[in-house]
Amino acid sequence: MVNSKRKTLLTASALISVILIILLITGEFKGYSSPAYIAAPGDTVFTNKTYKLPEIVTFAGEKMPLENFDTRESLEREILTSAYRHSSTILIIKRANRYLPVIEKILRKNNIPDDFKFLAAAESEYSNMVSPVGATGFWQIMPETGREQGMEINSDVDERYDVEKSTQFACDYFRKSFERYGNWTLAAASYNGGRAAIDEQIEIQDQHNYYDLLLSEETARYIFRAVAYKLIITDPASYGFTIGKEDLYPELRFYEVRIDTAVTNFSKFAERFSTNYKLLKFFNPWLRKPYLNPKPSKVYFIKIPAEGMRRIERTEAVN
């Protein structure tokens, strides 16, 4: 009798499980099924698919040998990785609209190819990132290296956080590397791997082309990651990102105030210019303290937000 009841219960449980599975599959069991999502106009919609590479891809005017399977697969890896890092890549595209004009201007001034602006995306995603080993800013500069090149780095001021000055630092490095290697791709790779490491592998492998060198994992991916960002930022829709122009972050508008004496309180300083400490630090992240004790004979230029810069102008939809 007990066995008979147990068999009946087991049969009933099995039947209920089968029914629940059928209901879940068909979507009829409302307690567990999710409502269907209907994309609205302007939404970013993601699909699981691969992306066709352009027939010709260049970096700094130098053609990538996509006829080689290893080169093609390396670029495809970075495109897929970036295309499916949804939130991070969306933020990179948004920030690019704000910061690329600043970086482009400095690259032009130094006769560095325009494509080098995408290295900053590979370095820091266009943000003042700090790595676990202390590399800081858009261009991930180590403190010792920055000081060697004349950057002020201390508890009051850290110029690695200044996008203009750190980009100038990077340009100086790129130029010296180009003079050493004679091509821009290796010059760019050396920024990530270091000239000593690149020189060592050139000597060991007797190769002078980035695409023919076996390098460390990070440096081997570096150029491909930058080129993937180049393709996605310049044509986001082709890689699954539907982002309207109004969604991009606007360029920062400001004017500068010349400072050559101590500032004891930046909150009070900000009030004098109709702004606040929070915005002052946003525009001047290189100021590390709420005060400034300037170096002797050194002049600082502090950015002040332009009038109306903070306010977002929106166009109301007309029904």
Buried (B, 14 or more C-beta within 10 A) or exposed (E): EEEEEEEEEEEEEEEEEEEEEEBEEEEEBEEEEEEEEEEEEEEBEEEEEEBEBEEEBBBBEBEBEBEEEEBBEBBBBBBBBBBEEEEEBBBBBBBBBBBBEBBBEBBEEBEBBBBBBBBBBBBBBBBBEBEEEEBBBBBBBBBEBBBEEEBBBEEBBBBBBBBBBBBBBBBBBBBEBBEEBEBBBBBBBBBBBBBEBBBEBBEEEEEEEBBEBEBEEEBBBBBBBBBBBBBBBEEBEEBBBBBEEEEBBEEBEBEEEEBEEEBEEBEEBBEEBEBBBEBBBBBBBBBBEBEBEBEEEEEBEBBBBEEEBEEEEEEEEEE
